[in-house]
Amino acid sequence: MPVITFEGSTLSREQKQELVERFTRAASEVTKIPEQAFVVFVHENDPDNIGVGGVLLSTKRKNS
């Protein structure tokens, strides 16, 4: 049972669904393992818990 893990900021349900579909399809094509075998975990992190270039993502978003 292959596992794919995505870790990032919060996403909408639609975005998560699209990620799961695309990751699964691509991994299946590359590995020749059936799509039904893949498990995809989406781990969401609050923007206050993500730092990019020494600045919290929540701060970067406010300044954009």
C-alpha positions as YAML, in Angstrom:
chain: A
units: angstrom
residues:
- id: 1
  name: MET
  ca: [0.00, 0.00, 0.00]
- id: 2
  name: PRO
  ca: [1.91, 3.07, -1.23]
- id: 3
  name: VAL
  ca: [1.40, 6.24, 0.81]
- id: 4
  name: ILE
  ca: [1.61, 9.82, -0.45]
- id: 5
  name: THR
  ca: [1.75, 12.65, 2.12]
- id: 6
  name: PHE
  ca: [1.14, 16.32, 1.36]
- id: 7
  name: GLU
  ca: [1.89, 18.89, 4.04]
- id: 8
  name: GLY
  ca: [0.96, 22.53, 3.53]
- id: 9
  name: SER
  ca: [-1.30, 25.38, 4.47]
- id: 10
  name: THR
  ca: [-5.08, 25.07, 4.73]
- id: 11
  name: LEU
  ca: [-6.92, 24.17, 1.52]
- id: 12
  name: SER
  ca: [-10.54, 24.04, 0.45]
- id: 13
  name: ARG
  ca: [-12.25, 20.67, 0.14]
- id: 14
  name: GLU
  ca: [-12.18, 21.07, -3.65]
- id: 15
  name: GLN
  ca: [-8.41, 21.71, -3.65]
- id: 16
  name: LYS
  ca: [-7.80, 18.65, -1.48]
- id: 17
  name: GLN
  ca: [-9.93, 16.50, -3.77]
- id: 18
  name: GLU
  ca: [-8.00, 17.68, -6.82]
- id: 19
  name: LEU
  ca: [-4.64, 17.04, -5.12]
- id: 20
  name: VAL
  ca: [-5.66, 13.53, -4.12]
- id: 21
  name: GLU
  ca: [-6.85, 12.74, -7.63]
- id: 22
  name: ARG
  ca: [-3.77, 14.16, -9.37]
- id: 23
  name: PHE
  ca: [-1.22, 12.67, -6.95]
- id: 24
  name: THR
  ca: [-2.87, 9.27, -7.22]
- id: 25
  name: ARG
  ca: [-3.07, 9.37, -11.01]
- id: 26
  name: ALA
  ca: [0.53, 10.52, -11.46]
- id: 27
  name: ALA
  ca: [1.96, 8.02, -8.97]
- id: 28
  name: SER
  ca: [0.02, 5.19, -10.57]
- id: 29
  name: GLU
  ca: [1.25, 6.12, -14.05]
- id: 30
  name: VAL
  ca: [4.88, 6.31, -12.95]
- id: 31
  name: THR
  ca: [4.93, 3.20, -10.76]
- id: 32
  name: LYS
  ca: [2.45, 1.06, -12.73]
- id: 33
  name: ILE
  ca: [0.67, 0.33, -9.43]
- id: 34
  name: PRO
  ca: [-3.15, 0.49, -9.59]
- id: 35
  name: GLU
  ca: [-4.68, 3.73, -8.30]
- id: 36
  name: GLN
  ca: [-6.78, 1.75, -5.81]
- id: 37
  name: ALA
  ca: [-3.61, 0.82, -3.91]
- id: 38
  name: PHE
  ca: [-2.63, 4.40, -3.04]
- id: 39
  name: VAL
  ca: [-3.40, 6.18, 0.21]
- id: 40
  name: VAL
  ca: [-3.03, 9.97, 0.28]
- id: 41
  name: PHE
  ca: [-2.76, 11.98, 3.50]
- id: 42
  name: VAL
  ca: [-3.32, 15.74, 3.43]
- id: 43
  name: HIS
  ca: [-1.87, 17.42, 6.52]
- id: 44
  name: GLU
  ca: [-2.95, 21.03, 6.89]
- id: 45
  name: ASN
  ca: [-1.03, 23.55, 8.93]
- id: 46
  name: ASP
  ca: [-2.25, 26.89, 10.17]
- id: 47
  name: PRO
  ca: [-0.41, 29.76, 8.44]
- id: 48
  name: ASP
  ca: [0.73, 30.89, 11.92]
- id: 49
  name: ASN
  ca: [2.68, 27.61, 12.14]
- id: 50
  name: ILE
  ca: [4.56, 27.95, 8.83]
- id: 51
  name: GLY
  ca: [7.64, 30.10, 8.35]
- id: 52
  name: VAL
  ca: [9.01, 31.04, 4.92]
- id: 53
  name: GLY
  ca: [12.25, 32.98, 4.67]
- id: 54
  name: GLY
  ca: [12.17, 33.80, 8.37]
- id: 55
  name: VAL
  ca: [8.62, 35.22, 8.26]
- id: 56
  name: LEU
  ca: [5.36, 33.56, 9.27]
- id: 57
  name: LEU
  ca: [3.18, 32.69, 6.30]
- id: 58
  name: SER
  ca: [0.25, 34.49, 7.95]
- id: 59
  name: THR
  ca: [2.32, 37.70, 7.99]
- id: 60
  name: LYS
  ca: [3.44, 37.27, 4.36]
- id: 61
  name: ARG
  ca: [-0.18, 36.85, 3.28]
- id: 62
  name: LYS
  ca: [-1.25, 40.01, 5.11]
- id: 63
  name: ASN
  ca: [1.51, 41.99, 3.40]
- id: 64
  name: SER
  ca: [0.72, 40.69, -0.10]
...
